[in-house]
Amino acid sequence: MSAPTLRPYLPNDLEDVSDVFRLAVEVLTEDDYSEGQRTAWMSRAEDEAFADRLAKALTLVVAGEEEGVVGFGSLKDNTHIDFLFTRPDFIRQGVATLIMDALEKLAGARGATKLTADVSDTAQPFFAARGFTPVRRNTVAIDGEWLGNTTMEKPLTGAAAPQGRA
């Protein structure tokens, strides 16, 4: 990959981010979710709410000069990892780590003392390796399909003190 650039999400990134989302769900989660579950999950990228969630959160993308967008992640309300997806041909190349490092630092700088995420079965090992622990099991209904995920949380050590305090 050419030198990756971490940058804020822009509205004109929507199509590329949607493609990363669909490809990641289709390819990377096939061992953990049925075809029907993956199809329902991928349909979320076509929903107006998808673009709205990206725009309302602190969303970052990783892009290569030649490759375009290869991953994205978002921080909702400074405390919740709402999205974290990597294009399948770029997994295990540091894309998700780059995004998570930035989101964790930004959350801490904004006063968060812990992060939460509703994590797919596929992504649990990545989050666990970063210090997230399971809190509860969830089921989510999408277009008549039930998908399982796990809410995980991580304390942020060394989080910045609220402004005006040492």
C-alpha positions as CSV (number, residue, x, y, z in Angstrom):
1,M,0.0,0.0,0.0
2,S,1.2,3.5,-0.7
3,A,1.7,5.7,2.3
4,P,-1.7,5.6,4.1
5,T,-3.3,8.9,5.0
6,L,-5.6,9.2,8.0
7,R,-8.0,12.0,7.5
8,P,-11.5,13.1,8.4
9,Y,-14.4,11.7,6.5
10,L,-15.9,14.0,3.8
11,P,-19.4,13.7,2.3
12,N,-17.8,12.8,-1.1
13,D,-16.3,9.7,0.6
14,L,-19.7,8.1,1.1
15,E,-19.6,5.8,-1.9
16,D,-16.1,4.5,-1.1
17,V,-16.9,4.1,2.6
18,S,-20.1,2.2,1.7
19,D,-18.1,-0.1,-0.6
20,V,-15.6,-0.8,2.2
21,F,-18.5,-1.5,4.6
22,R,-20.3,-3.9,2.2
23,L,-17.0,-5.7,1.2
24,A,-15.9,-6.1,4.8
25,V,-19.3,-7.6,5.9
26,E,-19.6,-9.8,2.8
27,V,-16.1,-11.3,2.9
28,L,-14.7,-11.0,6.4
29,T,-17.8,-12.1,8.4
30,E,-18.8,-15.1,6.4
31,D,-17.6,-17.6,9.0
32,D,-19.7,-16.0,11.8
33,Y,-22.9,-14.9,10.0
34,S,-25.2,-16.5,7.5
35,E,-25.7,-15.2,4.0
36,G,-29.1,-13.8,4.9
37,Q,-27.6,-12.0,7.9
38,R,-24.8,-10.6,5.9
39,T,-27.1,-9.4,3.1
40,A,-29.4,-7.7,5.6
41,W,-26.3,-6.1,7.3
42,M,-24.9,-4.9,4.0
43,S,-28.2,-3.3,3.1
44,R,-27.6,-0.7,5.8
45,A,-25.1,1.0,3.5
46,E,-28.0,1.9,1.2
47,D,-29.9,3.5,4.1
48,E,-29.9,7.3,4.5
49,A,-29.3,6.7,8.2
50,F,-25.9,5.3,7.3
51,A,-24.7,8.5,5.8
52,D,-26.3,10.5,8.6
53,R,-24.4,8.4,11.3
54,L,-21.1,8.9,9.5
55,A,-21.7,12.7,9.3
56,K,-22.8,13.1,12.9
57,A,-19.9,11.2,14.4
58,L,-16.2,11.9,14.3
59,T,-15.5,9.7,11.3
60,L,-12.0,9.0,10.0
61,V,-10.9,7.3,6.9
62,V,-7.6,5.7,5.8
63,A,-6.8,6.1,2.2
64,G,-3.8,5.3,0.0
65,E,-2.9,7.5,-3.0
66,E,-3.5,4.7,-5.5
67,E,-5.9,2.5,-3.4
68,G,-8.5,5.0,-2.3
69,V,-10.3,4.5,0.9
70,V,-9.3,1.2,2.6
71,G,-10.8,1.6,6.0
72,F,-12.9,3.9,8.2
73,G,-14.0,4.2,11.8
74,S,-16.2,6.6,13.8
75,L,-16.5,7.8,17.3
76,K,-20.1,8.7,18.5
77,D,-20.6,11.0,21.4
78,N,-16.9,10.8,22.2
79,T,-17.4,7.5,23.9
80,H,-18.7,4.9,21.5
81,I,-16.9,3.3,18.5
82,D,-19.8,3.2,16.1
83,F,-18.0,1.8,13.0
84,L,-14.6,0.2,12.3
85,F,-14.2,-1.5,8.9
86,T,-11.3,-2.4,6.7
87,R,-11.4,-3.4,3.1
88,P,-10.7,-7.2,3.0
89,D,-7.6,-6.9,0.8
90,F,-6.0,-4.6,3.5
91,I,-6.7,-6.6,6.7
92,R,-3.7,-7.2,9.0
93,Q,-1.8,-4.2,7.4
94,G,-2.4,-1.8,10.3
95,V,-5.4,0.0,8.9
96,A,-7.8,-0.7,11.8
97,T,-5.0,-0.1,14.3
98,L,-4.3,3.3,12.8
99,I,-7.9,4.3,13.1
100,M,-8.4,2.9,16.6
101,D,-5.2,4.6,17.9
102,A,-6.5,7.9,16.6
103,L,-10.1,7.4,17.9
104,E,-8.9,6.4,21.4
105,K,-6.6,9.4,21.6
106,L,-9.3,11.8,20.4
107,A,-11.8,10.3,22.9
108,G,-9.3,10.7,25.8
109,A,-8.5,14.2,24.7
110,R,-12.2,15.0,24.8
111,G,-12.5,13.8,28.4
112,A,-13.8,10.2,27.9
113,T,-12.7,7.8,30.6
114,K,-13.9,4.7,28.7
115,L,-14.9,3.5,25.3
116,T,-17.7,1.2,24.3
117,A,-18.3,-0.7,21.1
118,D,-21.0,-3.1,19.8
119,V,-18.6,-5.6,18.3
120,S,-19.4,-8.3,15.7
121,D,-18.3,-11.9,16.5
122,T,-15.7,-11.5,13.7
123,A,-14.1,-8.3,15.3
124,Q,-14.1,-9.5,18.9
125,P,-10.5,-10.8,18.9
126,F,-9.2,-7.4,17.5
127,F,-11.0,-5.5,20.2
128,A,-10.0,-7.9,23.0
129,A,-6.3,-7.5,21.9
130,R,-6.8,-3.8,22.4
131,G,-8.0,-4.2,26.0
132,F,-11.7,-4.2,25.4
133,T,-13.7,-6.6,27.6
134,P,-17.2,-8.1,27.0
135,V,-20.1,-6.5,28.9
136,R,-23.2,-8.1,27.4
137,R,-24.5,-10.1,24.4
138,N,-26.9,-8.4,22.1
139,T,-29.2,-9.3,19.2
140,V,-30.1,-6.8,16.5
141,A,-32.9,-7.2,14.0
142,I,-32.3,-6.1,10.4
143,D,-34.8,-6.8,7.7
144,G,-36.1,-9.9,9.5
145,E,-32.7,-11.3,10.3
146,W,-31.2,-11.5,13.8
147,L,-27.5,-10.7,14.2
148,G,-25.6,-11.2,17.3
149,N,-22.9,-8.8,18.7
150,T,-21.3,-8.1,22.0
151,T,-21.0,-4.8,23.8
152,M,-17.4,-4.4,24.9
153,E,-15.7,-1.6,26.8
154,K,-12.3,-0.3,27.6
155,P,-11.1,2.1,30.3
156,L,-9.0,4.9,28.9
157,T,-6.0,5.3,31.1
158,G,-4.3,8.6,31.1
159,A,-7.4,10.3,29.6
160,A,-7.0,14.0,29.5
161,A,-8.5,15.9,32.4
162,P,-11.5,18.0,31.6
163,Q,-10.5,21.5,30.4
164,G,-9.5,23.8,33.3
165,R,-8.4,21.0,35.6
166,A,-5.0,19.6,36.1
